[in-house]
């Protein structure tokens, strides 16, 4: 059937009937808050449980094998040169360091290794050695300066005091524990290198007040101070290591005696080269 220029197709068998016009269809949109993005709750069919597809093996989302992955680079010997390896040994509070310093001033307790077995630190030993270096250099420099001024002589600063003190304290607190660690391993004695470094580092704290008191211009007083500091430090080491070295058999006494005498030798060296200053 034709009407003008348009052709009307009547409903034929098998055809889709025309949908009558029901008038204006109201479309209602959900209220949205444009100030919040993304919305707090998902609307529609895409819910929180429906997310874009993800790789089955997460290969794309992870760094490639050629990338700079910290975990892959810090394997094996690379861990030795990574700062993250030593971070746990510097993760201590001030209260922990102060408590360990106090324990080092009471050498007859012998409980330092038990208290630090689960959390030995290198923070305290590092700053103790660094403080010793500057205290030793500054005290010797101050006393020699006063001595030259009283004698009306020309005074010159000796820079070698800093380098000599740094080599002595840093070298002693590093080399001696390493050698002791090798010896203990030879005798199958369980010992940790970090715990030995921690023990030796705190054992040197007693020399800080001893060096400060060395400015007293009495030679006998300086010898007494050096001897007391050396005995306290050596006793602190010997008593804390004795319980662990006993498992070495009959030679445990020789090892403890060697540790004790070596610490006394350090006190003598300090007395001769740093405590001996005449005013």
C-alpha positions as CSV (number, residue, x, y, z in Angstrom):
1,X,0.0,0.0,0.0
2,X,1.4,3.3,-1.0
3,X,0.6,6.7,0.5
4,X,2.3,9.5,-1.4
5,X,6.0,8.8,-1.7
6,X,6.1,6.3,1.2
7,X,5.2,2.7,1.2
8,X,3.4,1.1,4.0
9,X,4.0,-2.5,4.6
10,X,1.1,-4.2,6.2
11,X,1.8,-6.9,8.8
12,X,2.5,-10.1,6.9
13,X,2.7,-13.6,8.4
14,X,6.1,-14.0,10.0
15,X,6.9,-10.3,10.2
16,X,7.6,-8.3,13.4
17,X,4.6,-6.2,14.5
18,X,5.2,-2.5,14.9
19,X,5.6,-1.2,18.4
20,X,3.0,1.4,19.2
21,X,4.3,4.8,20.4
22,X,3.6,5.0,24.1
23,X,4.6,8.6,24.2
24,X,7.6,10.2,26.0
25,X,9.9,7.7,27.8
26,X,11.4,9.2,31.0
27,X,15.0,8.3,31.5
28,X,16.1,8.6,35.1
29,X,19.8,8.9,36.0
30,X,21.3,8.0,39.3
31,X,22.4,10.9,41.5
32,X,26.2,11.3,41.5
33,X,28.5,13.4,43.5
34,X,31.0,15.0,41.2
35,X,33.2,15.9,44.1
36,X,34.1,12.3,44.9
37,X,36.1,10.3,42.4
38,X,36.0,7.4,42.2
39,X,32.5,6.8,43.6
40,X,32.3,5.2,47.0
41,X,29.9,2.5,45.7
42,X,29.8,1.1,42.2
43,X,26.5,1.4,40.3
44,X,25.2,-0.7,37.5
45,X,26.5,-4.0,36.4
46,X,30.2,-3.3,36.9
47,X,30.6,-3.9,40.7
48,X,33.6,-4.1,42.9
49,X,33.9,-7.8,42.2
50,X,34.1,-7.2,38.4
51,X,37.5,-5.8,37.4
52,X,39.5,-5.7,34.2
53,X,41.1,-9.0,33.3
54,X,44.6,-9.7,34.7
55,X,47.4,-11.8,33.3
56,X,47.2,-15.3,34.5
57,X,50.9,-15.4,35.5
58,X,51.3,-11.7,36.3
59,X,54.2,-11.5,34.0
60,X,53.3,-8.2,32.5
61,X,52.6,-6.5,35.8
62,X,55.9,-7.5,37.3
63,X,59.3,-6.1,36.3
64,X,61.0,-7.9,33.5
65,X,64.0,-10.1,34.0
66,X,66.2,-7.4,32.5
67,X,64.9,-4.7,34.8
68,X,66.4,-3.4,38.0
69,X,64.8,-5.7,40.5
70,X,66.2,-5.4,44.0
71,X,65.5,-8.9,45.0
72,X,67.3,-10.4,42.0
73,X,70.3,-8.1,42.4
74,X,70.6,-8.7,46.2
75,X,71.1,-12.4,45.9
76,X,74.4,-14.1,46.8
77,X,77.4,-11.9,47.4
78,X,75.5,-8.8,46.3
79,X,73.9,-8.8,49.7
80,X,77.2,-8.0,51.3
81,X,77.4,-4.7,49.4
82,X,73.7,-3.7,49.9
83,X,72.8,-1.2,52.5
84,X,69.5,-3.0,53.2
85,X,71.6,-5.9,54.5
86,X,73.0,-3.9,57.4
87,X,69.8,-1.9,58.1
88,X,68.5,-4.3,60.8
89,X,71.7,-3.9,62.8
90,X,71.2,-0.1,63.1
91,X,67.5,-0.4,64.0
92,X,67.7,0.2,67.8
93,X,66.2,2.7,70.1
94,X,68.2,5.1,72.3
95,X,67.0,3.3,75.4
96,X,68.5,0.0,74.0
97,X,71.9,1.6,73.4
98,X,71.9,3.3,76.9
99,X,71.0,0.0,78.5
100,X,73.8,-1.8,76.8
101,X,76.3,0.9,77.7
102,X,75.3,0.6,81.3
103,X,75.7,-3.2,81.1
104,X,79.3,-2.7,79.8
105,X,80.1,-0.6,82.9
106,X,79.1,-3.5,85.1
107,X,81.3,-6.3,83.7
108,X,80.7,-8.9,86.4
109,X,77.1,-9.4,85.4
110,X,78.0,-11.4,82.3
111,X,74.5,-11.2,80.8
112,X,75.3,-8.9,77.8
113,X,75.4,-11.7,75.2
114,X,72.1,-13.2,76.4
115,X,70.4,-9.8,76.2
116,X,71.7,-9.0,72.7
117,X,71.5,-12.5,71.2
118,X,68.3,-11.8,69.3
119,X,69.1,-8.2,68.4
120,X,72.8,-7.4,68.2
121,X,73.4,-3.9,66.8
122,X,76.3,-2.1,65.1
123,X,74.9,1.4,65.8
124,X,76.3,1.6,69.3
125,X,79.8,0.2,68.5
126,X,80.1,2.6,65.5
127,X,79.4,5.7,67.5
128,X,81.4,4.5,70.5
129,X,84.5,4.1,68.3
130,X,83.8,7.4,66.6
131,X,83.5,9.2,69.9
132,X,86.7,7.6,71.2
133,X,88.6,8.9,68.1
134,X,87.5,12.5,68.7
135,X,87.8,12.3,72.5
136,X,91.3,10.9,72.3
137,X,92.4,13.4,69.7
138,X,90.8,16.4,71.4
139,X,92.0,15.5,74.9
140,X,95.6,15.0,73.8
141,X,95.4,18.2,71.8
142,X,94.0,20.2,74.7
143,X,96.6,19.0,77.1
144,X,99.5,19.7,74.8
145,X,98.1,23.1,74.0
146,X,98.0,24.0,77.7
147,X,101.5,22.6,78.2
148,X,103.0,24.7,75.4
149,X,101.2,27.9,76.6
150,X,102.4,27.5,80.1
151,X,106.0,27.0,78.8
152,X,105.5,29.9,76.3
153,X,106.4,27.6,73.5
154,X,105.0,27.5,70.0
155,X,102.2,25.0,69.6
156,X,101.3,23.1,66.4
157,X,98.3,20.9,66.0
158,X,99.2,17.2,65.3
159,X,96.7,15.9,62.7
160,X,98.2,12.5,63.1
161,X,96.4,12.0,66.4
162,X,93.1,11.7,64.5
163,X,94.3,9.3,61.9
164,X,96.2,7.2,64.4
165,X,93.2,7.0,66.7
166,X,90.9,6.1,63.9
167,X,93.2,3.3,62.7
168,X,93.6,2.0,66.2
169,X,89.9,1.9,67.3
170,X,88.3,1.0,64.0
171,X,91.0,-1.5,63.3
172,X,90.8,-3.1,66.7
173,X,87.0,-3.4,66.9
174,X,86.9,-5.0,63.4
175,X,90.0,-7.2,63.0
176,X,90.0,-8.7,66.5
177,X,86.4,-9.9,66.4
178,X,87.0,-11.3,62.9
179,X,90.0,-13.3,64.1
180,X,88.1,-14.5,67.1
181,X,85.2,-15.6,64.9
182,X,87.6,-17.7,62.7
183,X,89.1,-19.3,65.8
184,X,85.7,-20.1,67.3
185,X,84.5,-21.6,64.0
186,X,87.7,-23.8,63.9
187,X,86.7,-25.2,67.3
188,X,83.1,-25.6,66.2
189,X,81.9,-23.0,68.8
190,X,78.6,-21.4,67.8
191,X,79.2,-17.6,67.4
192,X,77.9,-14.8,65.2
193,X,80.2,-12.2,63.7
194,X,77.7,-9.4,64.3
195,X,77.3,-10.3,68.0
196,X,81.1,-10.3,68.4
197,X,81.4,-6.9,66.8
198,X,78.6,-5.7,69.1
199,X,80.3,-7.1,72.2
200,X,83.7,-5.6,71.3
201,X,82.3,-2.3,70.4
202,X,80.5,-1.8,73.7
203,X,83.5,-3.0,75.6
204,X,85.4,0.1,74.5
205,X,83.0,2.6,76.1
206,X,84.8,2.6,79.4
207,X,87.8,4.2,77.7
208,X,85.8,7.4,77.0
209,X,85.6,8.6,80.6
210,X,89.1,7.3,81.2
211,X,90.5,9.5,78.4
212,X,88.6,12.5,79.7
213,X,90.2,12.0,83.2
214,X,93.7,11.7,81.6
215,X,94.0,15.5,81.6
216,X,94.9,15.3,85.3
217,X,98.6,16.0,85.4
218,X,99.5,13.1,87.7
219,X,101.3,10.1,86.1
220,X,100.3,7.7,88.8
221,X,96.7,8.7,88.5
222,X,96.8,8.1,84.7
223,X,98.2,4.7,85.2
224,X,95.5,3.8,87.7
225,X,92.8,5.1,85.3
226,X,94.2,3.1,82.4
227,X,94.5,0.0,84.5
228,X,91.0,0.2,85.9
229,X,89.5,0.8,82.4
230,X,91.5,-2.0,81.0
231,X,90.5,-4.5,83.7
232,X,86.8,-3.5,83.4
233,X,86.8,-3.9,79.6
234,X,88.8,-7.2,79.6
235,X,86.5,-8.6,82.4
236,X,83.4,-7.6,80.4
237,X,84.6,-9.5,77.4
238,X,85.9,-12.6,79.2
239,X,82.8,-13.2,81.3
240,X,80.4,-12.7,78.4
241,X,82.3,-15.0,76.1
242,X,83.3,-17.7,78.7
243,X,79.9,-19.4,78.7
244,X,80.0,-19.8,74.9
245,X,83.6,-20.8,74.6
246,X,83.4,-23.6,77.2
247,X,82.1,-25.9,74.4
248,X,85.5,-25.6,72.7
249,X,86.8,-28.2,75.1
250,X,90.0,-28.0,77.2
251,X,91.3,-25.0,75.1
252,X,88.5,-22.7,76.2
253,X,90.6,-21.3,79.1
254,X,93.4,-20.4,76.7
255,X,91.0,-18.6,74.4
256,X,89.4,-16.6,77.2
257,X,92.9,-15.8,78.7
258,X,94.0,-14.5,75.2
259,X,91.0,-12.3,75.0
260,X,91.6,-10.9,78.4
261,X,95.3,-10.2,77.9
262,X,94.7,-8.6,74.5
263,X,92.2,-6.2,75.9
264,X,94.7,-5.3,78.7
265,X,97.3,-4.7,76.0
266,X,95.0,-2.2,74.3
267,X,94.8,-0.3,77.6
268,X,98.6,-0.2,77.8
269,X,98.8,1.1,74.3
270,X,96.3,3.8,75.1
271,X,98.2,4.8,78.2
272,X,101.6,5.0,76.4
273,X,100.4,6.9,73.3
274,X,97.3,8.9,74.5
275,X,97.4,9.1,78.3
276,X,101.1,10.1,78.5
277,X,100.9,13.9,78.2
278,X,102.9,16.2,80.4
279,X,101.7,19.7,81.3
